[in-house]
């Protein structure tokens, strides 16, 4: 599908996502009608079962409690407590999995210092359990505070934490260079939020070129690089670069989304490459599903086929 048509379809899906009627229908029936392909259920117990199955199939995984933008300090504290339970369960179950979280879920929308205190508490708690925390990146307005918080955590001596860079933002090469002295642990993604052309590349070809350039720099300088893409050309390039530099699983990993291109994921594991599957869960899964449908038309077709088959 042409990039312009992809972009138009994405805008239509995201606009439709705001429809109250669609939201109610999908929220009521979505998991049964196919959304469960992309989400590991609504409860932590649901997620643990999926994570165990992924581990048994040779994958590592991460999990995210779906939800964004809490409005009060009390709500943020509740999210922290739930994430502490996730970390505890991952350690107790001895799963090859880690937590990935959004800072807006910890209070960043209204108080950066609160978000820092909350994520620092979780990172310290995870360190005590031998676990790792990935701070996800959000829309462009959140990049500066997210990177400030990541820098503070690393400078405070926390090594069990990483974050994310997005190749579609013009600023990302400068962000990478400024953080390289920390020997960072980064996940590289293309970027999932709709951004204006004065901030982000509007053309997919430019996003891909930026991704490839960032990938080469990160694999050479970062302590760990998570190559998060379903683009086979970029995956091949990552493997070529890693093998040329003699990088093993302690330095790089391929990462993909639960339910997206599962056959490719399985093929890579069979070939001996480390693959992590990002596996979110939680009752607030509707916005996440809409982003997955908007990102890739094949996801939308799968979901529509599930509706027709009912």
C-alpha positions in Angstrom: 0.0 0.0 0.0 1.3 3.4 -0.9 2.7 5.5 1.9 0.2 8.3 1.3 -2.7 5.9 1.4 -1.2 4.3 4.6 -1.1 7.8 6.2 -4.7 8.6 5.1 -5.9 5.2 6.5 -4.1 5.9 9.7 -5.8 9.2 10.2 -9.2 7.7 9.5 -8.7 4.9 12.1 -7.5 7.3 14.7 -10.4 9.7 14.1 -12.9 6.7 14.2 -11.3 5.7 17.5 -12.9 8.8 19.1 -16.4 7.7 18.2 -18.3 6.8 21.3 -20.3 4.1 19.5 -17.2 2.4 18.2 -15.4 2.8 21.5 -18.3 1.2 23.4 -18.6 -1.7 20.9 -14.9 -2.5 20.8 -14.5 -2.1 24.5 -17.4 -4.6 25.1 -16.4 -7.2 22.5 -13.0 -6.4 21.2 -10.9 -9.0 23.1 -13.3 -11.8 22.0 -13.4 -10.5 18.4 -9.7 -10.4 17.8 -8.1 -7.7 19.9 -6.7 -10.5 22.1 -4.2 -11.1 19.3 -2.4 -7.8 20.3 -3.1 -7.7 24.1 -2.3 -10.4 26.6 -5.6 -10.0 28.5 -7.0 -7.6 31.1 -5.4 -9.0 34.2 -1.8 -9.7 35.4 -2.7 -13.4 35.7 -3.7 -13.3 32.0 -0.4 -11.6 31.1 1.7 -14.1 33.1 0.2 -17.0 31.2 1.0 -15.4 27.9 4.5 -14.4 29.0 5.2 -18.0 30.1 4.0 -19.3 26.8 6.3 -16.9 24.9 9.3 -17.9 27.1 8.5 -21.6 26.3 8.6 -20.7 22.6 12.1 -19.2 23.0 11.2 -15.5 23.2 12.0 -12.9 25.9 9.2 -10.5 26.6 8.3 -7.2 28.2 4.9 -6.3 29.6 3.2 -2.9 30.1 0.1 -2.1 32.2 -1.9 -0.2 29.5 -3.0 3.3 30.4 -1.7 6.8 30.1 -2.1 10.3 31.6 -3.2 9.9 35.2 -4.7 13.1 36.7 -3.8 12.9 40.4 -0.9 12.0 42.6 -3.1 9.3 44.2 -3.8 7.7 40.8 -0.1 7.7 40.0 0.7 6.0 43.4 -1.8 3.3 42.5 0.0 2.7 39.2 3.3 2.4 41.0 1.8 -0.1 43.4 0.5 -2.2 40.5 3.9 -2.1 38.7 5.6 -3.2 41.9 3.3 -6.2 41.8 4.2 -6.9 38.2 7.9 -6.8 39.0 7.4 -9.1 42.0 5.5 -11.6 39.9 8.0 -11.6 37.0 10.8 -12.3 39.6 8.8 -15.0 41.4 7.8 -16.7 38.2 11.4 -16.5 36.9 10.1 -15.2 33.6 12.5 -13.9 31.0 10.6 -10.6 30.9 10.8 -7.0 32.0 8.5 -4.0 32.6 8.1 -1.2 30.1 6.2 1.8 31.3 5.1 5.3 30.3 5.9 8.3 32.5 2.5 9.9 31.9 1.2 6.9 33.8 3.3 8.0 36.7 2.3 11.7 36.8 4.4 13.3 34.1 1.4 15.2 32.7 1.2 17.4 35.8 4.4 17.0 37.8 7.8 16.0 36.4 9.4 15.7 39.8 6.6 13.3 40.9 7.1 11.2 37.8 10.9 11.1 38.6 10.2 10.0 42.2 7.8 7.3 41.1 10.0 5.8 38.4 13.1 6.0 40.6 11.1 4.1 43.2 10.2 1.4 40.7 13.7 1.2 39.2 15.2 0.7 42.7 12.5 -1.9 43.5 13.3 -3.7 40.3 17.0 -3.7 41.0 16.4 -5.4 44.3 14.5 -8.2 42.4 17.1 -8.4 39.6 14.7 -6.9 37.1 15.0 -4.2 34.4 12.7 -1.2 33.6 12.2 0.3 30.1 10.8 3.8 30.0 8.8 4.1 26.8 8.8 7.2 24.7 5.6 9.1 24.0 4.6 12.1 21.8 7.2 14.8 21.0 6.1 17.1 23.8 7.2 14.4 26.3 10.7 13.8 24.8 12.6 16.4 26.8 11.2 15.5 30.3 11.6 11.7 29.5 15.2 12.1 28.5 15.9 14.4 31.5 14.5 11.8 33.8 16.5 9.0 32.2 19.7 11.0 32.5 18.9 11.7 36.2 18.4 8.0 36.9 21.6 7.0 35.2 23.6 9.7 36.9 22.1 8.6 40.2 23.7 5.2 39.6 20.8 3.2 38.3 22.0 0.8 35.6 18.8 -1.4 35.3 16.9 1.2 33.2 16.7 2.1 29.6 14.5 4.3 27.4 13.5 4.7 23.7 14.5 6.9 20.8 12.3 7.5 17.7 13.8 7.8 14.3 11.1 9.9 12.8 12.0 12.9 15.0 14.5 15.3 13.5 16.1 15.9 16.9 16.9 12.2 17.6 20.5 12.1 16.4 21.4 15.0 18.7 19.6 13.3 21.6 21.6 10.2 21.0 24.9 12.0 20.9 24.1 13.9 24.1 23.4 10.6 26.0 26.2 8.4 24.6 28.6 9.2 27.4 26.2 7.4 29.7 26.6 4.2 27.8 22.9 4.0 27.5 20.5 1.1 26.9 18.1 2.2 24.2 15.3 0.8 22.2 15.1 2.3 18.7 11.7 2.6 17.1 10.4 4.5 14.1 7.7 6.3 16.1 3.9 5.7 16.5 2.5 9.2 17.2 1.1 11.6 14.6 3.6 14.5 14.5 3.7 17.7 12.4 6.2 17.8 9.5 8.2 20.6 11.3 9.0 18.0 14.0 9.1 14.6 12.3 9.8 13.2 8.9 6.5 12.9 7.0 8.0 10.4 4.4 8.5 6.8 5.4 11.6 6.6 3.3 13.2 9.4 5.3 12.2 7.7 8.6 13.8 4.5 7.4 17.0 6.2 6.4 17.2 7.9 9.8 16.5 4.6 11.5 19.4 2.9 9.6 21.8 5.7 10.4 20.9 5.7 14.1 21.1 1.9 14.2 24.7 2.0 13.0 25.7 4.5 15.6 23.9 2.8 18.4 25.2 -0.6 17.8 28.7 0.8 17.8 28.4 2.9 21.0 25.5 2.0 23.2 25.8 -0.6 26.0 22.7 -2.3 24.6 20.5 -1.7 21.5 17.0 -3.0 21.2 16.1 -3.0 17.5 12.4 -2.6 17.5 10.9 -2.9 14.1 8.9 -5.3 11.9 10.7 -4.0 8.8 12.7 -7.0 7.4 15.2 -4.7 5.5 16.1 -3.0 8.8 16.2 -6.3 10.6 18.6 -7.7 8.1 20.8 -4.5 8.4 20.8 -4.8 12.2 21.9 -8.4 11.9 24.6 -7.6 9.4 26.0 -4.8 11.6 25.9 -6.9 14.8 27.6 -9.8 13.2 30.3 -7.7 11.6 31.1 -6.2 15.0 30.8 -9.5 16.8 27.9 -8.4 19.0 26.1 -11.0 21.0 22.8 -11.1 22.9 24.4 -9.0 25.7 24.7 -6.1 23.3 21.6 -6.2 21.0 18.2 -7.8 20.6 15.4 -7.7 18.0 12.0 -6.5 19.4 8.5 -6.8 18.0 4.9 -6.4 19.1 2.8 -9.2 20.4 0.5 -10.4 17.5 2.3 -8.5 14.8 4.2 -10.7 12.3 4.4 -13.7 14.6 5.8 -16.0 11.8 8.7 -13.6 11.3 9.3 -13.6 15.1 9.4 -17.4 15.1 11.6 -17.6 12.1 14.2 -15.3 13.7 14.2 -17.4 16.9 14.7 -20.5 14.9 17.7 -18.9 13.2 19.2 -18.3 16.7 18.6 -14.5 17.2 17.3 -13.1 20.4 13.8 -11.8 20.0 11.7 -9.9 22.6 8.0 -9.7 22.2 6.3 -6.6 23.7 3.2 -7.9 25.4 0.9 -5.4 27.1 -2.1 -6.1 29.2 -4.8 -4.3 31.2 -8.4 -3.1 31.0 -7.4 0.2 29.3 -6.3 -1.5 26.1 -8.6 0.3 23.6 -6.2 3.2 22.7 -3.4 0.8 22.3 -5.4 -1.4 19.9 -6.4 1.7 17.8 -2.7 2.6 17.4 -1.8 -0.9 16.3 -4.6 -0.9 13.7 -3.5 2.5 12.5 0.1 1.5 12.1 -0.3 -1.4 9.8 -3.3 -2.1 7.4 -2.7 -5.9 7.8 -3.7 -5.5 11.5 -6.9 -3.8 10.6 -7.7 -6.5 8.0 -7.2 -9.2 10.7 -9.5 -7.4 13.1 -12.2 -6.9 10.5 -12.0 -10.6 9.5 -12.5 -11.5 13.1 -15.7 -9.4 13.2 -17.1 -11.0 10.1 -16.5 -14.5 11.3 -18.5 -14.0 14.5 
